[in-house]
Amino acid sequence: MQRILPNKRALEIIANFSRSGVLVVGDVMVDHFIWGKVSRISPEAPVPVVDVQKDSIMLGGCANVLNGIYAMGGKVYVAGVVGSDSMGKLLIAELKSRKIETDGIIVQKGRPTTLKTRIVAHGQQMVRFDKESRKAISAGETKKILAYVKSLRDKVGAIVISDYSKGVISRELVEGIKNIAAGTKIFICLDPKQSDFSLYSGVHLITPNHHEAARAAGREINDENDLLAAGNIILDKYGFNALLVTRGEEGMSLFEKERKIIHTFFPAQAKEVYDVTGAGDTVIGVMALSLAARADMKEAACLANHAAGIVVGKVGTAAVSQDELKKVL
């Protein structure tokens, strides 16, 4: 790590976070956690009975990316769609309580706010049930989001496109964001979910996990040689400036396309993994904030890797604070 990012330089980048703006565009969700204990099996069916101790509601999806950037001290903005239901109202209230403007949030009647409910017992997730719509948003709603993106052109150094395949991210939206950012120093960072990476062509950075990268490259990734080949294929085919492949317990691999493709490996930092929920959100959030703070790709990936190592040591959708990041450095 020292060769890539000395501590002094890391602290310089972190000091710039409070002056760095990031816009998060994508699928806004609510994460509901029900926490409890199991001591018996139901007499009605062979399933455990959870004795509920507490429950908690947290920002999820692209709102979790936003929450991570906020926790790091960055200036954060958000654009997405919620329903006109109680969860949508709660989510907007949560954003306002953090003094995050909600002008980019579109309220759509008849559409449920995406809600993921997880039941966790003894620190382990037992089941999850989702309430959502994956229907594509209208052309008019896409235009409203793009108008909001354009209004922030001079306020942000990075835009995160967080695609959970819930209907917000489309080819038209990505192209519109690229056009707005053209001629600026704004980095476009994209966390993909859809298999067709041509939807995302030309963004600065894409952050698939190793399964998503394998699908995009059209080949299995079983070893380092497979990974190198897949990285080359993806960068050449889709015109990304950089590719960051998150590999779970094997760490992360950064590919940069300058004069040639460079591969940099970042080993996993977690001592113990309790919950990977939101780890990808943490990676892209810290990457984008670091790039907005004028870090280079390797420096940003190094900070993101350490932040991911912290977040997987927590249970539930969690954020990493600036102080926690400084401590591990």
KEGU-792357 format. One record per atom (N, C-alpha, C): x, y, z. Coordinates in steps of 0.1 Angstrom, whole numbers, plus 5000, padded with zeros to 4 digits. Example, Ala and Ser with C-alpha at 12.3 -4.5 7.8 and 13.67 -1.06 7.14 Angstrom:
<atoms>
513249435078;512349555078;513249675078;512849785071;513749895071;512950005079;
</atoms>
This chain:
<atoms>
500849885000;500050005000;500950135000;502050125007;502850245009;503350304995;503650204986;504050254973;502950324965;501750274966;500650334959;500150454966;499950454979;499350564986;500050575000;501050655001;501650685014;500550755023;500750735036;499750795046;499550945044;500651015042;500551155041;499651195029;499851135018;498951155006;497551115009;497351005016;495950955019;495251065027;495951115037;495351215046;495051345038;495851385028;495651495020;494351485012;494151365006;492951334998;491651335007;491751275019;490651275029;490351415033;491351495035;491051635039;490351715028;490351675016;489651735005;488251695003;487851585011;486451535009;485351635012;485551715022;484551815026;484351925015;485251935006;485152034995;484751964982;484451834982;484251764970;482751724969;482251754957;480751724955;480651594946;479651514950;479351384942;477851374941;477351354929;475951324926;475751174924;474851124931;474450974930;473150964922;473150894911;471950874903;471650724902;470350694905;470050554904;468850504911;468850374915;467750314921;467750334936;466850414941;466750454955;465950344962;466450294974;465750194981;465750214996;464950135003;464950135017;465349995022;466249985031;466649855037;466049845051;465249745053;464549715066;465249595072;465749605083;466349495090;465549455103;465249325104;464549275116;465549185123;465849225135;466949155143;466249075154;466748945156;466148865166;467048745170;466448655177;467148535181;466248415178;466848295176;466148175173;466448075184;465448015190;465647915200;464747785198;463847795188;462947685185;462547675171;462047565167;461447545153;459947555154;459347615144;457947625144;457147495143;456147475151;455347355150;454447345137;454347465131;453447475119;454247425106;455547445106;456347415094;457847405099;458647325091;460047315096;460947435093;460547545100;461247675099;461547725113;462647805114;462947865127;461947975131;461747985143;460948095148;461848205153;461748325148;462548435152;461848525163;462548535174;462048615185;462548755182;461748845177;462248975173;462649065185;463849115184;464349205194;464249355191;464449385178;464349525173;464349515158;463949635152;464149645137;464649785134;465249795123;465849925119;465649945104;465450075100;465250115086;466350205082;467050165071;468150235066;468050275051;468850365047;468950405033;469650285025;469050255014;469550135006;469750174991;470250074984;470450094969;471350214967;471050304958;471850414955;471850514967;470850504975;470850594987;471850544997;472250414997;473350365005;474650425001;474850434987;476050494982;476150634987;475050704986;474950844990;475250855005;474750765013;474950765028;476450745031;477050665023;478550635025;479350765023;478950835012;479750955008;479451065019;478251065024;477851165034;478651135047;478751005051;479450965063;480951005062;481451005049;482851045047;483051195047;482051265048;482151415048;482051485035;481651405025;481551475011;480251545010;480251635000;478951704996;478251614986;477051574990;476351474982;475051514977;474651474965;473451504959;472851374954;471551364952;470951244947;469751264937;469651174928;468551174918;468051034917;466751014917;466150884916;464550894917;463950784919;462450774919;462050694931;461050744938;460350674949;458850674947;458150594954;456650594953;456050694962;454750714961;454050814969;453550734982;454350644987;453950564998;454650605011;454350535022;454950575035;456550565034;457050455027;458450435027;459150545018;458450595008;458950705000;459050835008;458050855016;458050975025;459050965036;459250845041;460250825051;461650845046;461950795033;463250815027;463550965025;462551035020;462751175017;463051255031;462251215041;462551275054;463951245060;464451125057;465751085061;466851175054;466651195042;467551275034;467551415039;466351475042;466251605047;466851625061;466751515069;467351525082;468851535082;469451485070;470851495068;471251625061;470251705058;470351835050;470851805036;470351695030;470651655017;469451705008;469651774998;468551824990;467851714983;466551724981;465751624975;465051664962;465651774956;465051824944;465151714932;466151624933;466351524923;465551404925;464751394936;463951274938;462551294932;462151204923;460851214917;459951114924;458751164927;457751084934;456751044924;456650904922;455750844912;454550774918;453350824915;452150764921;451950624915;451550534923;451350394919;452550304918;453750364921;454950284921;455350264935;455650144940;456150124953;457550164955;457950224966;459350254969;459950114971;461150094965;461749964966;462149944981;461649824987;461849795001;462449655002;463549645008;464149505010;464149485025;463449375029;463349345043;464249215046;465149225055;466049115058;465849075073;465648945075;465548895089;466948845093;467448895104;468848855108;468748805123;469248685124;469248615138;470648575141;471148615153;472548575157;473548625147;473348735142;474348795133;474348745118;473348645115;473348585102;471948615096;472048655083;470848685075;470148555072;468848545076;468148415074;467248415061;466648535058;465748545047;465548685043;465248715030;465048855026;463748845017;462948945019;461748965010;461749105005;461349114992;461449244985;460049294980;459849424981;458649484976;459149594966;458849574953;459449664943;458649664930;459049754921;458649754907;459949764899;460149684889;461249694880;460949754866;459749814866;459249884854;460150004851;460550024838;461350144834;460550274836;461250374841;460650504843;460350564829;459450664829;459050724816;460150814810;460050844798;460950934791;460951074798;459751114802;459551244809;460351244822;460251134829;461051124842;462551124840;462951054829;464351054826;464851204823;464051274816;464351414813;464451504825;463551474835;463651554847;464951524855;465351394855;466551364862;467751424855;467751424841;468851484834;468951634836;467751704837;467751844840;468351874854;468151784863;468751804877;470251784876;470651674869;472051654867;472751774861;472151834851;472751954844;472852074854;471852084863;471852194872;473052184882;473652064883;474752044893;476152044886;476152074873;477352054865;478552124871;478352234877;479452314883;479752284898;478952194903;479052174918;479652034922;479751944912;480251814915;481551784907;482351694913;483551644907;483451504902;482351434906;482051294902;480551274902;480151184893;478751134893;478850984894;478050924903;477950784905;476550744898;476650654889;475450594884;475350454890;474350434899;474150314907;472950234901;473250134894;472250054887;471949924895;470749924900;470249794906;469149734898;469049774885;468049714876;466649724880;466249834886;464949864891;464149964882;464749994871;463950074861;464450214859;465350264867;465850404866;466850424855;467850334855;469050344846;468650284832;468850364822;468650324808;469750384799;469750334787;470750384778;470650534776;469350584775;469150724773;469650814785;469450754797;469950834809;471450834809;472150724806;473550724807;474150814796;473550804784;474050894773;473851044777;472751074783;472451204787;473451254797;473751174807;474751214817;476151234811;476551144802;477851154795;477851284787;476751324781;476751454773;476851574782;476251564794;476251674803;477751694809;478351584811;479751584817;480851604807;480451594794;481551614784;482151754785;483451764783;484151894784;484451944798;484051864808;484351894822;485351804828;485651824841;486551724848;485751634857;484451614854;483651534862;483851384858;484151304868;484351154866;482951094867;482651004857;481450924858;481850784862;481350744873;481550604879;480250524879;480350404875;479150324873;479250184879;478250154888;478150024894;477049944886;477449844878;476549784869;475649674875;474549644869;473749534873;473249454860;473049534849;472549464837;473649404830;473349294823;474449214817;474949274804;474149364798;474649424785;475449554789;476749544789;477549654793;477649764782;477049734770;477049844760;476149954764;475249934774;474450044779;475250144786;476450104791;477350184799;478550234792;478650204779;479850234771;480350384773;481650394775;482250524775;482350594789;481850534799;481950604813;483450584817;483850674826;485250674831;485650544838;484750504847;485050384856;483850304858;484050164857;482950074860;483449974870;482549934879;482949854891;482149724892;482249634883;481449504884;482149414895;481349324900;482049214908;482549114898;483249004902;483848914893;482848834885;481648804890;480648734883;480148824871;479848954874;479349044864;480449064853;481749074857;482849094848;482948974838;482748854844;482848734836;481748724825;480548764829;479348774820;479648874809;480148994813;480449094803;481549054793;482548984798;483648944789;483248814781;482248744785;481848624778;482748514780;483348504792;484248394796;484348374811;484648254815;484748224829;486048294835;485948324847;487148374854;487548274865;488548194863;488848094873;490248114879;491048194872;492448224877;492848364873;494048394876;494648534873;494648554858;495048454850;495148474836;493748504830;492748434835;491348454830;490948594833;491348644845;490948774849;491648884840;492948864838;493648964829;493048964815;492648844810;492048844797;490648914797;489848884807;488548944808;488649094809;489649144817;489849294819;490149354805;491049294798;491349344784;490149354775;489349244775;488249234767;487249344770;486949364783;485949464787;486349604784;487649644787;488149774784;488149804769;488549704761;488649724746;487249734740;486349654745;485049644739;484149764742;484249814754;483249914759;483750054761;485050074759;485650214760;485650274773;485750194784;485950254797;487350294799;487550404807;488950444811;489550344821;488750294830;489150214840;488050114844;488549994849;487649884853;488149844867;487249844877;487649794890;486749664893;487449554893;486649424896;486749394910;485649384917;485649354931;485449194932;486349134940;486548994940;486248924954;485448994962;485148934975;486348914984;486548794989;487648774998;489048774991;489048784978;490248784971;490648934968;489949034972;490249174971;489649234958;490449324952;489949404941;491049404930;490749424918;491749434907;491349554899;492249654897;492049774889;492749754876;492049784865;492549794852;492449934846;493549994842;493450124836;493950124822;493250194813;493550204799;494150344796;495450344796;496050474792;496750444778;498050434778;498750384766;498550234765;498550164776;498350024776;497549994789;497049864790;496249824801;497149794813;496949844824;497649824837;496749754846;497349644853;496549574862;497149594876;496449644886;496849654899;495949574909;496549494917;495849404926;495849464940;494649474946;494449514960;493949404969;494749344978;494349234986;493149274995;492349184999;491249215008;491749255022;491149355028;491549415041;490849365053;489749295051;488849255063;489549145071;489549165084;490049055093;488948945094;487748995096;486648905097;485448955089;484748875081;483648915073;482348875080;481548965083;480248945089;479048955080;479249055070;478049085061;478649165050;478349115037;478849185025;477849285020;476649295027;475649385022;476149525021;476049585009;476549725007;477949745005;478749635004;480249655002;480549714989;479749674979;479949744965;479649884965;478549924973;478150064974;479250144981;479950084991;481050154998;482150174988;482550074980;483650084971;483450194961;482250194954;482050304944;481950444950;481350444962;481150574969;482450644972;483350564978;484650614982;485550634970;485450554960;486150574947;485750714941;484450734940;483950864934;484350984942;484250974955;484551084964;486051114963;486851014963;488351034962;488751094948;488051044938;488351104924;487951254924;486851284930;486351424931;487351504939;488051444949;489051504957;490351504950;490451474938;491651484929;492651374932;492151254937;493051134937;493151074923;494251004921;494250924908;493550794910;493350714900;492650584901;493150494911;494450474911;495050384921;494950424935;495050554937;494950614951;493450594955;492550624946;491150614950;490750464953;491250374945;491050234947;491550184960;492750234964;493350194976;492450234988;491950354988;491150404999;489850324999;489250304987;487950224986;488150084992;489350024989;489549884994;489649885009;490249985015;490349985030;488950015036;488150095029;486750125034;485949995033;486049925022;485349795021;485649695031;486949695035;487449605046;486849635059;486449765061;485849805074;484349765073;483649795062;482249775062;481749625062;482549535057;482149395057;482349335071;483049415080;483149365094;481949415102;480949475096;479749525103;478549445098;477549425106;476349355102;475249465098;474649435086;473649525081;474249625071;473349705065;473749815056;474449925064;475749925063;476550015072;477350115064;477750225070;478550325064;479850335072;480850385065;482250395071;482450545073;482950575085;483250725088;484650755084;484850885082;486250935079;487250895090;486750905102;487650865114;488050715113;487050635110;487350485108;488450465097;488250535086;489250515075;490550565079;490650675086;491950725090;492650635100;491850565108;492350475118;493050355112;492450295101;493050175095;494250215087;494350345083;495550395076;496750405085;
</atoms>
